Amino acid sequence: MDEGRVTPRDGQDAAVAQPGVTTGALARRLGVSPTTLRTWDRRYGLGPARRDEGHHRRWSAPDIAVVEEMCRLTSTGLPPAEAADLARKRRERGPAAPAVAQP
């Protein structure tokens, strides 16, 4: 079964029936294993804000941004616990304001 495919229920559009990205689809996108994402969720609290009715993780754009930051930081050699702390702090601050060029 393809984890990226969502089956609509009662004639609903798939995006409405199950919004968000599955753990398997996100893992493929990031180049990590689904187990890694589940571990980061359990160990560091970097999981998605919501789960579907079957308690499956559904990753939203802000959730994805956090784990993308985690991947970026760990790829520089930062230990996972420190990377998770920084990624969480950046999530709490929200998106960075775009730089404005001065005339």
RAZI-V64402 format. One record per residue. RES is the residue in three letters. SS is DSSP state (H for helix, E for strand, - for the rest). PSI is psi in radians with two decimals (999 if undefined). OMEGA is omega in whole degrees, 0 to 359 (* if undefined). Layout:
res;ss;psi;omega
RES;SS;PSI;OMEGA
RES;SS;PSI;OMEGA
//
This chain:
res;ss;psi;omega
MET;-;2.35;181
ASP;-;2.04;181
GLU;-;-0.40;181
GLY;-;-0.29;182
ARG;-;2.38;178
VAL;-;2.28;180
THR;-;2.12;179
PRO;-;2.63;178
ARG;-;2.51;175
ASP;-;0.69;176
GLY;-;0.14;179
GLN;-;2.69;173
ASP;-;2.50;183
ALA;H;-0.70;181
ALA;H;-0.58;179
VAL;H;-0.66;183
ALA;H;-0.75;184
GLN;-;1.36;180
PRO;-;2.68;178
GLY;-;2.90;183
VAL;E;2.43;178
THR;-;2.82;179
THR;H;-0.74;180
GLY;H;-0.77;180
ALA;H;-0.72;179
LEU;H;-0.70;179
ALA;H;-0.77;178
ARG;H;-0.72;181
ARG;H;-0.69;183
LEU;H;-0.27;182
GLY;-;0.48;176
VAL;-;2.98;179
SER;-;2.68;174
PRO;H;-0.59;178
THR;H;-0.66;178
THR;H;-0.81;180
LEU;H;-0.73;179
ARG;H;-0.63;178
THR;H;-0.76;178
TRP;H;-0.64;177
ASP;H;-0.92;184
ARG;H;-0.78;187
ARG;H;-0.70;188
TYR;H;-0.04;180
GLY;-;0.47;182
LEU;-;0.50;181
GLY;-;3.09;181
PRO;-;2.73;180
ALA;-;-0.36;183
ARG;E;2.79;174
ARG;E;2.71;180
ASP;-;-3.09;183
GLU;-;-0.50;178
GLY;-;0.20;180
HIS;-;0.38;176
HIS;-;2.45;180
ARG;E;2.41;174
ARG;E;2.02;187
TRP;E;2.15;177
SER;-;3.03;180
ALA;H;-0.79;177
PRO;H;-0.65;177
ASP;H;-0.75;181
ILE;H;-0.70;179
ALA;H;-0.66;180
VAL;H;-0.81;181
VAL;H;-0.48;172
GLU;H;-0.71;177
GLU;H;-0.71;177
MET;H;-0.80;178
CYS;H;-0.77;181
ARG;H;-0.81;182
LEU;H;-0.74;180
THR;H;-0.50;179
SER;H;-0.31;177
THR;-;-0.06;179
GLY;-;0.00;178
LEU;-;2.35;178
PRO;-;2.53;184
PRO;H;-0.70;181
ALA;H;-0.73;178
GLU;H;-0.71;179
ALA;H;-0.73;179
ALA;H;-0.71;179
ASP;H;-0.80;179
LEU;H;-0.74;180
ALA;H;-0.72;178
ARG;H;-0.75;180
LYS;H;-0.68;179
ARG;H;-0.61;177
ARG;H;-0.73;181
GLU;H;-0.59;178
ARG;H;-0.41;182
GLY;-;-3.13;182
PRO;-;2.52;179
ALA;-;2.50;177
ALA;-;2.46;179
PRO;-;2.51;179
ALA;-;2.43;179
VAL;-;2.19;180
ALA;-;2.36;177
GLN;-;2.40;180
PRO;-;999;*
//
